[in-house]
Amino acid sequence: MNKKGFTLVELISVIVILGILALIVFPSVLSTINKGKSNTKDSNKKLIIAGAKNYVTDNQNSFKSIDGKTYCISMGTLYNNGYINTVIGIDVDDDVTKITDVVKAVYSGGKFNYSYVSTSECSGENV
């Protein structure tokens, strides 16, 4: 008797093995994707802070050097003045003017300290 094709048991066993492999591999792949997105956001935040530093340096006359003085620099300000370009992965794709986060610049100890925060966390002078 010529035997052609696979039996039902063989097909089911292959499907079960593929299912087990999928259960092992997919969480790892999803974790890698999420880690990549997180790294992108962190890199963008660093670039935005660098843009804010350049903005403050170029516009030093507008920023008073009073200890404890806080300035909130919006994404729109940085974007409109050419200090940042398209930002990917932070809340709004490719439209930085809609991002509600700001760069908080606090003058203390003779220098500015910068941090990327939400608008509600920055209670300083809006720039």
PASEBA-1860 file (N, C-alpha, C; in nm, 3 decimals):
! residues 127
1> MNKKGFTL> 0.083/-0.117/0.000/0.000/0.000/0.000/0.088/0.125/0.000 ~ 0.065/0.215/-0.096/0.139/0.341/-0.102/0.081/0.439/-0.002 ~ 0.169/0.496/0.077/0.124/0.592/0.179/0.162/0.731/0.130 ~ 0.063/0.816/0.100/0.088/0.951/0.054/0.029/1.049/0.156 ~ 0.105/1.157/0.186/0.054/1.259/0.276/0.086/1.228/0.422 ~ 0.028/1.308/0.509/0.050/1.295/0.652/-0.078/1.248/0.720 ~ -0.060/1.181/0.832/-0.177/1.139/0.909/-0.225/1.255/0.995 ~ -0.343/1.243/1.045/-0.401/1.348/1.130/-0.317/1.368/1.256
9> VELISVIV> -0.267/1.264/1.313/-0.185/1.272/1.435/-0.057/1.351/1.407 ~ 0.005/1.327/1.293/0.127/1.399/1.258/0.100/1.549/1.240 ~ -0.009/1.580/1.173/-0.045/1.721/1.153/-0.074/1.791/1.286 ~ -0.149/1.725/1.372/-0.182/1.785/1.502/-0.056/1.804/1.586 ~ 0.036/1.708/1.583/0.159/1.720/1.662/0.245/1.837/1.611 ~ 0.249/1.858/1.481/0.324/1.972/1.427/0.260/2.103/1.470 ~ 0.129/2.111/1.467/0.058/2.232/1.510/0.082/2.260/1.658 ~ 0.081/2.156/1.741/0.107/2.172/1.884/0.249/2.223/1.907
17> ILGILALI> 0.345/2.166/1.837/0.485/2.209/1.852/0.501/2.355/1.810 ~ 0.439/2.394/1.699/0.445/2.533/1.655/0.379/2.627/1.755 ~ 0.270/2.583/1.817/0.203/2.663/1.920/0.292/2.684/2.041 ~ 0.361/2.580/2.083/0.452/2.591/2.198/0.566/2.686/2.166 ~ 0.622/2.673/2.046/0.729/2.765/2.005/0.681/2.910/2.003 ~ 0.559/2.932/1.956/0.503/3.067/1.951/0.488/3.123/2.093 ~ 0.444/3.040/2.187/0.430/3.086/2.326/0.564/3.124/2.387 ~ 0.670/3.059/2.342/0.803/3.089/2.395/0.861/3.214/2.329
25> VFPSVLST> 0.842/3.230/2.199/0.908/3.336/2.123/0.837/3.470/2.132 ~ 0.705/3.476/2.123/0.632/3.602/2.115/0.656/3.696/2.232 ~ 0.656/3.650/2.357/0.684/3.745/2.467/0.821/3.811/2.454 ~ 0.919/3.735/2.409/1.052/3.791/2.391/1.054/3.897/2.282 ~ 0.985/3.870/2.172/0.978/3.966/2.062/0.905/4.092/2.106 ~ 0.794/4.078/2.176/0.719/4.194/2.224/0.801/4.277/2.323 ~ 0.876/4.210/2.408/0.962/4.279/2.504/1.069/4.361/2.430 ~ 1.127/4.305/2.328/1.229/4.374/2.249/1.169/4.496/2.179
33> INKGKSNT> 1.051/4.482/2.126/0.984/4.595/2.059/0.956/4.707/2.158 ~ 0.903/4.672/2.275/0.873/4.773/2.377/1.000/4.841/2.428 ~ 1.107/4.766/2.442/1.235/4.822/2.487/1.287/4.921/2.383 ~ 1.270/4.888/2.256/1.311/4.978/2.148/1.233/5.108/2.150 ~ 1.101/5.098/2.173/1.019/5.219/2.181/1.061/5.306/2.299 ~ 1.090/5.243/2.412/1.133/5.316/2.530/1.267/5.387/2.506 ~ 1.360/5.316/2.440/1.489/5.377/2.409/1.474/5.495/2.315 ~ 1.380/5.485/2.221/1.354/5.595/2.129/1.303/5.716/2.203
41> KDSNKKLI> 1.210/5.695/2.296/1.156/5.805/2.375/1.265/5.872/2.459 ~ 1.350/5.790/2.522/1.457/5.845/2.604/1.555/5.927/2.520 ~ 1.589/5.876/2.402/1.680/5.948/2.313/1.619/6.081/2.268 ~ 1.491/6.079/2.236/1.424/6.202/2.195/1.422/6.304/2.308 ~ 1.399/6.257/2.430/1.398/6.348/2.544/1.535/6.414/2.561 ~ 1.641/6.337/2.542/1.776/6.393/2.552/1.801/6.496/2.444 ~ 1.753/6.469/2.322/1.768/6.564/2.212/1.689/6.692/2.238 ~ 1.571/6.677/2.295/1.488/6.794/2.327/1.555/6.879/2.434
49> IAGAKNYV> 1.611/6.815/2.535/1.681/6.888/2.641/1.804/6.959/2.583 ~ 1.874/6.893/2.491/1.989/6.957/2.426/1.944/7.079/2.347 ~ 1.830/7.069/2.279/1.776/7.184/2.207/1.741/7.298/2.301 ~ 1.685/7.264/2.418/1.651/7.366/2.517/1.777/7.434/2.571 ~ 1.882/7.357/2.593/2.009/7.416/2.639/2.061/7.516/2.536 ~ 2.055/7.477/2.409/2.100/7.568/2.303/2.012/7.693/2.298 ~ 1.883/7.674/2.315/1.789/7.788/2.315/1.822/7.886/2.427 ~ 1.846/7.833/2.547/1.878/7.919/2.661/2.012/7.989/2.639
57> TDNQNSFK> 2.109/7.917/2.587/2.241/7.976/2.560/2.231/8.089/2.458 ~ 2.157/8.065/2.351/2.143/8.166/2.246/2.059/8.285/2.288 ~ 1.974/8.268/2.387/1.885/8.376/2.432/1.910/8.412/2.578 ~ 2.036/8.418/2.618/2.072/8.442/2.758/2.014/8.571/2.813 ~ 1.998/8.671/2.730/1.945/8.799/2.778/1.800/8.787/2.824 ~ 1.729/8.687/2.774/1.587/8.669/2.811/1.571/8.592/2.942 ~ 1.677/8.528/2.988/1.669/8.443/3.107/1.746/8.508/3.222 ~ 1.673/8.546/3.326/1.735/8.610/3.442/1.804/8.504/3.528
65> SIDGKTYC> 1.922/8.539/3.575/2.001/8.445/3.656/1.974/8.465/3.804 ~ 1.853/8.435/3.846/1.814/8.447/3.986/1.801/8.306/4.042 ~ 1.869/8.279/4.154/1.861/8.144/4.211/1.718/8.102/4.235 ~ 1.686/7.981/4.193/1.553/7.926/4.210/1.456/7.965/4.100 ~ 1.501/8.050/4.007/1.414/8.094/3.897/1.389/7.976/3.803 ~ 1.261/7.952/3.771/1.222/7.839/3.687/1.160/7.889/3.558 ~ 1.201/7.828/3.447/1.146/7.858/3.315/1.091/7.730/3.254 ~ 0.976/7.741/3.192/0.913/7.627/3.124/0.919/7.654/2.973
73> ISMGTLYN> 1.000/7.577/2.904/1.020/7.598/2.761/0.937/7.495/2.686 ~ 0.841/7.542/2.608/0.749/7.451/2.538/0.811/7.393/2.412 ~ 0.754/7.281/2.368/0.800/7.218/2.244/0.776/7.311/2.125 ~ 0.664/7.382/2.128/0.633/7.475/2.020/0.739/7.583/2.006 ~ 0.786/7.635/2.119/0.891/7.737/2.117/1.019/7.681/2.057 ~ 1.058/7.563/2.100/1.181/7.502/2.048/1.168/7.469/1.900 ~ 1.051/7.419/1.861/1.029/7.381/1.722/1.024/7.504/1.631 ~ 0.948/7.606/1.672/0.933/7.727/1.590/1.063/7.804/1.573
81> NGYINTVI> 1.153/7.793/1.670/1.282/7.862/1.662/1.392/7.775/1.604 ~ 1.359/7.654/1.561/1.455/7.567/1.493/1.549/7.490/1.583 ~ 1.516/7.475/1.711/1.604/7.404/1.802/1.575/7.254/1.808 ~ 1.457/7.213/1.764/1.426/7.071/1.748/1.352/7.054/1.616 ~ 1.366/6.935/1.560/1.295/6.900/1.437/1.184/6.802/1.473 ~ 1.149/6.716/1.384/1.047/6.616/1.408/1.089/6.526/1.524 ~ 0.997/6.502/1.614/1.022/6.416/1.728/0.933/6.293/1.715 ~ 0.994/6.175/1.718/0.918/6.051/1.700/0.907/5.979/1.833
89> GIDVDDDV> 0.789/5.931/1.864/0.772/5.844/1.979/0.736/5.912/2.109 ~ 0.711/6.041/2.107/0.672/6.108/2.230/0.531/6.162/2.212 ~ 0.434/6.089/2.259/0.293/6.126/2.266/0.226/6.157/2.132 ~ 0.280/6.245/2.052/0.217/6.283/1.927/0.319/6.264/1.814 ~ 0.285/6.182/1.717/0.378/6.156/1.607/0.389/6.278/1.516 ~ 0.510/6.324/1.499/0.546/6.426/1.400/0.479/6.563/1.417 ~ 0.409/6.589/1.523/0.352/6.722/1.543/0.389/6.770/1.683 ~ 0.509/6.824/1.695/0.562/6.861/1.826/0.485/6.975/1.890
97> TKITDVVK> 0.413/7.053/1.811/0.339/7.164/1.870/0.222/7.116/1.955 ~ 0.180/6.990/1.938/0.071/6.935/2.019/0.121/6.864/2.144 ~ 0.251/6.850/2.159/0.305/6.784/2.278/0.292/6.880/2.396 ~ 0.230/6.834/2.501/0.205/6.921/2.616/0.320/6.920/2.716 ~ 0.420/6.837/2.694/0.535/6.835/2.784/0.624/6.956/2.757 ~ 0.703/6.991/2.857/0.792/7.107/2.847/0.930/7.068/2.901 ~ 1.027/7.153/2.874/1.158/7.140/2.937/1.162/7.241/3.050 ~ 1.188/7.190/3.168/1.194/7.275/3.287/1.340/7.314/3.309
105> AVYSGGKF> 1.367/7.444/3.307/1.502/7.494/3.329/1.502/7.573/3.460 ~ 1.578/7.525/3.556/1.585/7.589/3.688/1.727/7.642/3.708 ~ 1.739/7.770/3.736/1.869/7.831/3.761/1.904/7.817/3.908 ~ 2.013/7.746/3.935/2.060/7.734/4.074/2.208/7.700/4.072 ~ 2.278/7.753/4.167/2.421/7.726/4.179/2.502/7.778/4.061 ~ 2.457/7.884/3.998/2.532/7.944/3.888/2.512/7.878/3.753 ~ 2.417/7.784/3.745/2.392/7.719/3.616/2.246/7.674/3.608 ~ 2.205/7.640/3.487/2.071/7.589/3.465/2.071/7.437/3.475
113> NYSYVSTS> 1.968/7.383/3.539/1.944/7.239/3.543/1.819/7.212/3.462 ~ 1.825/7.115/3.372/1.717/7.088/3.278/1.652/6.954/3.306 ~ 1.520/6.948/3.287/1.449/6.821/3.296/1.327/6.824/3.205 ~ 1.291/6.709/3.154/1.176/6.695/3.065/1.057/6.655/3.151 ~ 0.956/6.741/3.161/0.843/6.716/3.250/0.712/6.750/3.179 ~ 0.601/6.712/3.242/0.470/6.751/3.188/0.444/6.896/3.230 ~ 0.354/6.960/3.158/0.323/7.101/3.184/0.278/7.122/3.329 ~ 0.204/7.026/3.384/0.154/7.042/3.520/0.266/7.041/3.625
121> ECSGENV> 0.381/6.984/3.591/0.493/6.977/3.685/0.582/7.100/3.679 ~ 0.557/7.189/3.585/0.642/7.306/3.569/0.564/7.431/3.606 ~ 0.595/7.486/3.721/0.522/7.604/3.769/0.612/7.727/3.763 ~ 0.673/7.744/3.648/0.761/7.860/3.632/0.711/7.952/3.523 ~ 0.799/8.039/3.478/0.766/8.133/3.372/0.763/8.060/3.238 ~ 0.652/8.069/3.168/0.638/8.000/3.039/0.712/8.075/2.929 ~ 0.788/7.999/2.851/0.865/8.055/2.742/0.821/7.990/2.613
END
